[in-house]
């Protein structure tokens, strides 16, 4: 129920969920439970307390993967990677390592490929960008317009013009109002 409260994104609900999660975790001795850590970190992010969220998520960086905790570990690692990517260059290697760990256990995580594409983009390695966004595009069944746009743009920057046009046309077939794609790529 606390994750539902977080989903509302209303400040009073988020604060209530944060209080419930911390109280439950301390009462049940579950402070290191990845599900609780994910919920608390998400609450802190929604309350614009990024540093507190990061501190919570750092607790599971080295956590061993298990089947029962796998989903929440993956979410924690993705969330921490996102924070590091937004922070800038100094933590890109840590973010990339976390994303590789996600992909070790879940090869079909499109978000991990997408984030690896963003990291490669910041490093201006456009062939690597294309590879990562190709994986994300394939996994999302060619239905995510943002991934398609990024893939087409990376093809354009790596001088693979026909591939850029093909991806652009595929995106525009499903999303004809994607003006940014028409402007930037075509």
C-alpha positions in Angstrom: 0.0 0.0 0.0 2.9 2.4 0.6 4.1 2.1 -3.0 0.6 3.1 -4.1 0.8 6.2 -1.9 4.1 7.0 -3.5 2.5 6.7 -6.9 0.1 9.5 -6.2 3.1 11.9 -5.9 1.1 14.0 -3.4 3.3 15.4 -0.7 1.1 14.3 2.2 0.8 10.7 0.8 4.5 10.5 0.2 5.3 11.7 3.7 2.9 9.1 5.1 4.4 6.3 3.1 7.9 7.4 4.2 6.8 7.3 7.8 5.1 4.0 7.5 8.0 2.4 5.7 10.6 3.6 8.2 8.4 2.5 11.2 7.7 -0.9 9.7 11.4 -1.5 8.8 12.6 -0.7 12.3 9.9 -2.7 13.9 10.5 -5.7 11.7 14.3 -5.3 11.6 14.1 -5.0 7.8 16.3 -1.9 7.3 18.4 -3.7 4.7 15.4 -5.1 2.8 15.8 -3.9 -0.9 12.0 -3.3 -1.2 12.0 -1.0 1.8 15.1 0.8 0.7 13.6 1.3 -2.7 10.4 2.7 -1.2 12.2 5.0 1.2 14.6 6.2 -1.6 11.7 6.9 -3.9 9.9 8.9 -1.2 13.0 10.9 -0.6 13.3 11.6 -4.3 9.7 12.7 -4.6 10.3 15.0 -1.6 13.3 16.4 -3.5 15.8 15.0 -1.0 18.2 13.5 -3.5 21.2 13.1 -1.1 19.1 11.1 1.4 17.8 8.9 -1.4 21.3 8.3 -2.6 22.5 7.4 0.9 19.6 4.8 1.1 20.4 3.3 -2.2 24.2 3.1 -1.6 23.3 0.5 1.1 22.4 -2.1 -1.7 25.3 -1.4 -4.1 27.2 -4.5 -3.0 24.1 -6.5 -2.0 24.2 -10.1 -3.3 21.5 -10.9 -5.8 18.8 -13.3 -4.8 15.6 -14.4 -6.6 13.3 -13.0 -3.8 15.0 -9.6 -3.7 15.9 -9.4 -7.4 13.2 -7.1 -8.6 13.8 -4.5 -5.9 17.6 -4.8 -6.2 17.2 -4.1 -9.9 15.0 -1.1 -9.2 17.4 0.2 -6.6 20.4 -0.1 -8.9 18.5 1.6 -11.8 17.4 4.4 -9.5 20.9 5.0 -8.1 22.4 4.9 -11.7 19.8 7.5 -12.7 20.9 9.7 -9.8 24.6 9.3 -10.7 23.9 10.0 -14.4 22.1 13.2 -13.5 24.9 14.2 -11.2 27.4 14.4 -14.0 30.7 12.9 -15.1 32.4 12.0 -11.9 30.1 9.0 -11.1 29.5 7.7 -14.7 31.7 4.7 -14.1 29.8 3.7 -11.0 26.5 4.1 -12.8 27.8 2.0 -15.7 28.9 -0.8 -13.3 25.5 -0.8 -11.6 23.8 -1.1 -15.0 26.1 -3.9 -16.1 25.1 -5.7 -12.9 21.4 -5.2 -13.7 22.0 -6.7 -17.1 23.9 -9.6 -15.6 20.7 -10.7 -14.0 18.2 -9.3 -16.4 19.3 -9.2 -20.1 15.9 -7.8 -21.1 16.0 -4.6 -19.0 15.5 -1.9 -21.6 16.0 0.9 -19.1 19.5 -0.3 -18.3 20.4 -0.3 -22.0 18.9 3.2 -22.3 20.9 4.5 -19.4 24.1 2.9 -20.8 23.2 4.8 -24.0 23.0 8.1 -22.1 26.4 7.4 -20.5 28.0 6.7 -23.9 26.3 9.8 -25.3 27.9 12.0 -22.6 31.2 10.4 -23.6 30.4 11.1 -27.3 30.9 7.5 -28.3 28.1 7.4 -30.8 28.7 3.9 -32.1 28.4 2.7 -28.5 25.3 4.9 -28.1 23.8 3.2 -31.2 24.5 -0.2 -29.8 22.9 0.4 -26.5 19.8 2.1 -27.9 19.5 -0.7 -30.5 19.2 -3.1 -27.6 16.7 -1.0 -25.9 14.7 -0.4 -29.1 14.6 -4.2 -29.8 13.6 -5.0 -26.2 10.8 -2.4 -26.2 9.5 -4.0 -29.4 10.2 -0.8 -31.3 7.4 1.0 -29.5 9.3 3.6 -27.3 9.5 6.9 -29.3 12.2 8.3 -27.0 14.4 5.3 -27.6 13.7 5.4 -31.3 14.6 9.1 -31.4 17.8 8.6 -29.5 18.7 5.7 -31.8 18.0 7.6 -34.9 20.0 10.6 -33.6 23.0 8.3 -32.7 22.9 6.8 -36.2 22.9 10.2 -37.6 25.9 11.3 -35.5 27.8 8.1 -36.4 27.2 8.8 -40.1 24.9 5.8 -40.6 22.4 7.9 -42.5 20.2 5.1 -44.0 19.8 3.5 -40.6 18.8 6.9 -39.1 16.2 7.3 -41.8 14.8 3.8 -41.3 14.4 4.2 -37.6 12.9 7.7 -38.0 10.3 6.3 -40.4 9.5 3.5 -38.1 9.0 5.9 -35.2 6.9 8.3 -37.3 4.7 5.5 -38.5 3.6 4.9 -34.9 3.9 8.5 -33.7 3.3 10.8 -36.6 3.3 13.9 -34.4 6.9 13.4 -33.2 8.1 16.9 -34.4 11.5 16.7 -32.7 12.4 13.6 -34.7 11.4 15.3 -38.0 13.4 18.4 -37.1 16.6 16.9 -35.6 17.0 13.8 -37.8 15.1 14.1 -41.0 
